[in-house]
Amino acid sequence: MDIDAFMRDGYVVVRGAFDQRTARACRDLIWAGLESEGIQRDDTSTWTRPVVRVNCPSSEPFAEVAASPRLQAAYDALIGARRWRPPNIAGAVVPVRFPSEEYPGRVGYHIDGNWRIGNEWRTNVRSAGRGLLAIVLLSDVDPDDAPPRMVLGSHLYIPKLLVDAGEDGIGVGVASKVRSSVLCRRSAEATGQAGDVFLCHPFLIHTATWPHRGTEPRMVAQPSIEVAGGFAIDGTDRSPVARAIVHGLRRTDD
């Protein structure tokens, strides 16, 4: 695993983290949920909405994804052995994106929140509760399929915006407070085959994209890999996630 790339860019990708059989079984269950809403796999005339959100059922294929040995080794490398909790993909919401030119909503640069106060999702500089964001490809995703987009290196610009807020943190709209040139940095799209997983620093700015000009529905889960206490930012925490936060706090090119 390229730890230096994770520190610099804010993500690494684990190709083939789980097999095609498991991915296909996950898609079958998601289709079962879609069909309960009248959306048929073999009838594109029922694909009338640009996005439909489906709750993943608690069943074996999603548990197999969470238990992937390759992913668990990556969590150990990026967070630290035995510090993390496996992602809860079962029960998570998967936004299924259908081929469409229509605006799907919820498109905008952001970081993900770790807890909610009222209607506001928040995080703090220690990222209490979240160790990584996973972008799990349950279907093949190519550039025409409205892939998630990540702003490379943007995770290094968030810590200084959070540090003065203390344990209570601030809302995830913090991404809108970075200077505009940060959002103009190079970006990468989460494309690949079903079974690939992108592991992102919790402060990496990302966004959904549109339109979806492919031919098949796109199924991507984005669970959290949890770390109960967050990360120390005094230099004693040697995990790559914590080191990147400290590096961001020490930046002088703001």
N, C-alpha and C positions, 0 to 999 in steps of 0.2 A: 504493500500500500504506500502511495506517495504522500507522506505526511507533509512534506514541504509544500506540495500543491494545495493540500487542504488548508494549511496556514495562510498561503498566499491568496488563493481563489475563493475559499470558503466552502468547498465541497469536494468529495471524491465519489466515484461511481463504482459499484460492485456489479460487474457484468455476470449474468447467469447466477444470481444469488439464490434463485430457486428455479426448478425445472419447468418445462412447458406443460407437463401433465398437471402440475399444481396450479399453474396460471390458468389453464383451461377450466379446471374445476372451479376456481374462483369466479371466472367469467360466467360459467353456467349458473352459479348461485345468484350472481348479480342480475343475469337475464331473468331468472325466476322472479326476482323482485320487480323488475321492469314490466314483466308480463302481467303481474297483478294490477298494474295501472293501465293495462290495455296496450302496452308497447310491445310489438311482436318482432322477434329477431329476424324473421324471414319476410316481413312486410314493411318496406321502407315508407309506405304511406302513413304508418303510425308514428314515424319519427318526426313529430311536428314541433317539438321544443328543442332549443339549442342545448339545454342542459337539464338533466333530471338527477336528483340526488337520491341515492339508495343507501340504506343502512345495511352494512355487511352482517350477515347472520353469524352467530357463534357456532362455527362448524369447522371440521378438520382442515380443509385446505388453507384457510386463513391462519389457523394455528401453525401449520407447516411453514408458512412464510415467516411468521414471527420467530420460529425455532431454527431458521436456517443457520447452520454452523458457520458459513462464510460471513453472514451478517453479524453473528455474535462475536466472531473474531474481530471484525471491524469495530464494533462497539467497544470492545476491550482496548483496542489500539487508540481510539479517538477520545474515549471518556475515562477508561481505566477499568481493570478487571473487577467484577462484582459490584460496581458502583451504579449500574443501570438496571432499569426494569424493561422487559421486552415490550415492543410496541403492541398496543391493543388494536389490531386491525379489525378483528371481529367486533362489531358494534360501531366501528367508525363509519363516517359518511363518505361515500365515494361519489363525486360529481361525474356522472357519465355525460360526456360531451358528444353530441350528434353532429354530423355534417350540416353546417348551416352558415349563412352569412349574417344571421341575426345576432345582435349584441346579447351575450349571455348573462350580463350582470356580474358583479363582484370581480371586476378586472381593475387592478391598480397595484402599484408597488407597495409592499408591506413586509413586515416581519410577523411571525405568528406569536400570539400571546400565550402565556403559561397559566394564568388564572383570570377569573372574571370578577369584576366589581360592578354590580348593576348590569348595564349593557356594554361595558367597556372591558376588553381583553387587555391585560397588562403583563409587563415583564420588568425585571430589574437587571442591574449590571452583572449580577452573579448567575443570571438565567435560572433562578430557583425553579425547580420542577421540570425543566427541559434540558436534555443533554444534546439532542440532535433532532433535526427534522428529516424524516425519510420521505422521498418521493418514489413510490413503489409502482413500477409499470406492470399492470395486470394485463394489458394488451400491448401490441406493438405500437410504437409512437414514432412517426416521422415528422419532418418539418411542416407538412401540410395539415397535421392533426391537432393544431393549436396546443403545442407542448408548453409546459411550464417554463418560464424564463427566469434565469438567475443573474444578478448583477455581480460580476466577478470582483472580489476584494471589498465589496460593500460592507461585509461584516466588521471590518476594521474601523468603520466610521460611526458605528452605533454606540460603542461603550462610553465615549465621552459625553454623549447625549443622555446617558442613563445614570452616570455615576453620582451626580448630585441629588438624585431622587431618592436614594436610600433603599431600604428594604421594600417600601411600598411600590417602588417603580413608577413607571408612567405607561400610558396607553401605547398600543402598537402603532398608532399614527406617528410615532417617532420617526418612521421611515420618511415621512413627508418633511421632516425638519433638517435632513441632510442637505448640503448645498447641491444645486442642480447638476453640477459637473459630476457628482458621484453617480447619479443615475445615467450619465452619458458614458460611463466606463464600458469596457467590453462586456458582453453578456454571453451566456451559454444556454442552450435549450436542452431540456431533459428528454432526449430522444433515444430510442434503442428498441430492443426486443422485450417482449413480456418476460419477466423474470429479472430484469435489470433494476437496480435500486440505487438512487442517488442519495447520499448521506450529506446533509447540509449543516453547517454551523448554525446554531439557533438565531444568530443575528444577521444571517445572509438575507439581503433584500431580494424578493422574488415577486413574480406576478403570473397570473393566468394570462393567456393570450387568445386572440380571436382574429379572424373567423376560423372555423374548422372547415378546411377545403379538401379533406380526405374523403374516403369512401366508407369507412367503418367507424362505429362508435369508439370513442377513446375512454379507457377506464384506468384511472390513476388514483391510488390512495396516498394520503399524506399524513401518516400517523407520527406521533411524537415518541422518541425514545427518552424515557423519563429519568431524571436524576433528582432524587428527593431534595437534597440540600443545596443544589446548585454548585457553583465553583468558587474556590478561593481566588482572590485577585491580588494577593500580596506577594506573589511569586513562588509560593510554596507548592502550588498545584501544578504538576508537570504534565498534565494531560494536554494534548493539542488544542482542545476546545478552550481551556483556561488560558493557555499561553497566547492564543490569538486574541483573547479579550485584553490581556495585559499589554500585548503589542499595540492594540488599538488605543488603549489609554495613554500610551507613551508617544503616540504619533505627534509630529510637529508640523505636518503639511496640511493642516486644516484650513 
